[in-house]
Amino acid sequence: MTALAGILARRIAAAGPLSLAEYMAECLLNPAHGYYATRDPLGAAGDFTTAPEISQMFGELIGLCLAQSWLDQGAPRAVLAEAGPGRGTLMADIWRATRGVPGFHDRVTIRLIEASPVLRKAQAKRLTGAPVDWLESLDALPEAPTWFVANEFFDALPIRQFRRDGDGWREVVVGLQGDALVPGLSPRAPLAELQHRLADTRDGDIVETCPAARPAIEAVAGRIARQGGAALIVDYGDWRSKGDTFQALENHAYADPFARPGQADLTAHVDFEALARFAVPLSASALMPQGVLLAALGIETRAARLAQSLDGAALDAHIAAFRRLTHAEEMGTLFKALALVPDGAPLPPGFAARSAAKDDG
Ligand code: SAH
């Protein structure tokens, strides 16, 4: 049993079952035992790897996409904000790639929103020399034109799960069986928030919600709506959440999410429709498969250019990284990107407009 499992078991014994969101928040961010609070989970030695850690091309293309959007809106003094920056690799690549964009480095300052002290240190190291500072939450963003980026941030926010039962819902909760933490179901209750899902679910179906996503998106969207800017969100998930996507990763392999709390990364797929709804009045782009977006931003040309100076094992690794980021059987389709802009502003390059027919899709 992990130290955190003991703590949670005592809490459940005293006060009753936890929602999945409470459980997930403790597992990820408990200051003494939480997964992110206590380690750098990224890379080969960690539990998972992410697009910016796979290749510099990801951050370079995202950086030029953001910078073009900034130019399209008149190149104002602005904040470049990132939530959950991990090791700082994405922002370092963005910053390097935008060196040549006239005025960008003079007029833009970087703000990072990061919960983990371990990762804040890594970010400071990667971004030495850049105009960077850290904020406790997205609410603390200054009132300024804001270009926002988040890669694999929203999947780490705690979710609640509900199982449909007739016209009501039973919440998935974490309880105790002997010493072991086990999932269970709360009594059935109606739920206004999920009323619209009665139309596309059946008895027994699972639907997930992410309560923390709402204030996060609202904080960013409010600034962008008032001041200008854009948000660019990349993650795994789909337009609408359906089914159980709660998962644990440990040493690059799937694990039981209740077995070793605090020792495994816990995530859930992102419900992009919910993000787009919380972001109103901003307008949302079409939901772009990562592979399609990177192709539109010119990853093939960039990959070929980088390949010219590589050979042997380094060239093989570069080709594998290109495939991993873009191929449908790797990250190309599972990962999606959504852009949010003020009503009437141009979408960032690479993003297609949303067709009304897709509203329910
Ligand atoms: N964007 C990075 C890291 C993704 S991992 C990459 O692509 O490599 C998730 C990141 O979100 C980590 O940096 C983690 O510490 C951070 N994080 C998770 N929950 C958070 C929260 N509630 N507030 C701020 N940061 C959080």
Residues whose N, C-alpha, C, O or C-beta is under 5 A from the ligand:
A	BS01	SAH	Y36 T50 P52 A83 G84 P85 G86 I113 E114 A115 S116 L119 N151 E152 F153 A156
